Amino acid sequence: MHMTAPTVLIVPGLRDAVASHWQTLLAARLPRVRAVPPMGREDLDCTARVEAIEREAQAVDGPLIVVAHSGGVVMLAHWAQRTRRPVRGALLATPPDFERPMPEGYPSVEALRAGGWLPVPTGPLPFPSIVVASRDDPLASFERVAQMAQGWGSRLVDLGAVGHLNPASGYGEWPGAQAFLDELAAG
């Protein structure tokens, strides 16, 4: 029996559409892909973002793999508590620590709390997941990301010093993502 290749659902973080972002570049290469539209840093309604993930996930027939970056990982953790949509696996890249103040230009802890992001869910995710962490991420300490991964039941991958794994850190293409997708697809 031929297995249907999973559809990859891209969940961006708190950013607008960025052409050079690895998620955008990855989406362009994948045969089966959907993306949650980026909502930027202004509209911080976590519920609206969770509903957007649910809409896209339910529109996919067959197996689903989710690829979330940054704030999208936190969104996904909230969504995972509510959805009944089966997920084959999730690649969770450089989740931020929303419970500590972040650098200039990012939302405040108060704004995130008001938007319904806090507390960040810490219980096990209902699907296999891989958290990739950076040693020098300006948005979260490696130790904090390791704690989140442990709570979620995720496999933790140490990528070394890759900043926030975004264009500002020098990452357009992230070729490593494909190997993680293959691992999740294989189950």
C-alpha positions in Angstrom: 0.0 0.0 0.0 1.4 3.4 -1.0 1.6 5.8 1.9 0.4 9.3 1.2 3.3 11.8 1.7 2.5 14.1 4.6 1.4 17.6 4.0 3.7 20.1 5.9 1.9 23.0 7.7 4.1 26.0 8.2 3.4 28.0 11.4 5.4 31.3 11.4 6.3 33.3 14.5 5.5 36.9 15.4 6.6 38.3 12.0 5.2 39.4 8.7 5.9 37.5 5.5 9.6 37.4 5.0 10.8 36.1 1.5 14.3 35.1 2.8 13.1 33.2 5.9 13.9 29.5 5.9 10.2 28.6 6.4 9.3 30.6 3.2 12.1 28.9 1.3 11.2 25.5 2.6 7.6 25.9 1.7 8.6 26.7 -1.9 10.5 23.4 -2.2 7.9 21.1 -0.6 5.4 19.1 -2.8 2.6 19.3 -0.3 2.5 22.4 1.9 0.1 24.8 3.5 1.0 27.8 5.6 -0.7 29.7 8.4 -0.7 33.4 7.2 1.8 35.5 9.2 0.0 37.9 11.6 2.9 40.2 12.5 3.8 41.6 15.9 0.8 43.9 16.3 -2.2 41.6 16.6 -1.3 39.5 19.6 -4.6 37.6 20.0 -3.4 34.1 20.7 -6.9 32.6 20.2 -7.1 34.0 16.7 -3.8 32.5 15.9 -4.8 29.1 17.3 -8.0 29.2 15.3 -5.9 30.0 12.1 -3.8 26.9 12.8 -6.9 24.8 13.3 -8.4 26.1 10.0 -5.3 25.2 8.0 -4.8 21.9 9.7 -8.4 20.8 9.1 -8.1 21.8 5.5 -5.5 19.1 5.0 -6.4 15.5 4.0 -4.1 12.8 5.1 -1.0 12.9 7.3 0.1 16.2 8.7 3.6 17.4 9.8 3.8 20.9 11.4 6.9 23.1 11.1 6.7 26.0 13.6 9.3 28.7 14.3 9.7 31.0 17.3 6.3 32.3 18.5 4.7 29.8 16.2 6.0 27.1 18.5 4.1 28.7 21.5 1.0 29.0 19.3 1.3 25.3 18.4 1.6 24.3 22.1 -1.6 26.2 22.8 -3.3 24.6 19.7 -2.2 21.1 20.6 -4.3 21.4 23.8 -7.4 22.0 21.9 -7.3 20.3 18.5 -8.5 16.8 17.7 -6.6 16.8 14.4 -4.0 13.9 14.4 -0.5 15.1 13.7 2.3 12.8 12.6 5.0 15.0 14.0 6.2 18.6 14.6 9.5 20.4 14.0 9.7 23.1 16.6 12.5 25.6 15.9 13.9 28.0 18.5 10.9 28.6 20.7 11.1 32.0 22.5 10.9 32.4 26.3 7.8 34.5 26.5 7.9 34.5 30.3 11.0 36.8 30.4 11.4 40.2 28.8 12.6 40.0 25.2 14.8 42.4 23.2 13.6 45.7 21.9 11.0 45.4 19.1 9.4 42.3 20.6 6.1 42.3 22.6 6.3 42.9 26.3 5.5 40.1 28.8 2.4 42.2 29.8 1.2 42.4 26.1 1.7 38.7 25.7 -0.2 37.9 28.9 -3.0 40.2 27.8 -3.1 38.4 24.4 -3.6 35.0 26.1 -0.1 33.6 25.4 0.9 33.0 29.0 1.4 30.8 30.7 3.1 28.9 27.9 1.7 25.3 28.0 4.3 22.9 29.5 2.6 19.5 29.3 3.3 16.7 26.8 2.3 17.3 23.2 -0.1 14.7 21.8 2.3 14.0 18.9 6.0 13.3 18.3 8.1 16.4 18.1 11.7 17.7 17.7 12.7 20.9 19.3 15.8 22.5 17.8 17.6 24.9 20.1 20.3 27.5 19.7 23.1 28.2 22.1 23.0 32.0 21.6 19.3 32.7 20.9 18.5 36.3 22.0 14.9 35.2 22.7 15.5 32.2 25.0 18.4 30.6 26.9 19.3 27.1 25.9 18.4 25.8 29.3 14.9 27.3 29.1 14.3 25.7 25.7 15.6 22.4 27.0 13.1 22.6 29.8 10.2 23.3 27.4 11.3 20.4 25.2 11.3 18.1 28.2 7.9 19.2 29.3 6.5 18.7 25.8 8.1 15.3 25.5 10.2 16.4 22.5 13.5 15.2 21.3 16.0 18.1 21.8 18.5 18.9 19.1 21.4 21.3 19.9 22.2 23.3 16.8 25.0 25.2 18.4 25.3 29.0 18.0 22.7 29.8 15.4 21.1 32.9 16.9 17.3 32.8 16.5 17.6 30.8 13.2 16.2 33.7 11.2 17.5 36.1 8.5 18.7 38.5 11.2 21.0 35.7 12.4 22.2 34.9 8.9 19.8 32.1 8.2 17.9 32.2 4.9 18.1 28.6 3.8 18.2 26.0 6.5 19.0 22.8 4.7 18.9 20.8 8.0 15.2 21.1 8.2 14.6 18.5 5.5 16.3 15.7 7.5 14.1 16.4 10.5 11.0 16.3 8.2 12.1 13.0 6.8 12.6 11.6 10.4 9.1 12.8 11.4 7.5 11.5 8.2 9.0 8.0 8.8 7.6 8.0 12.3 
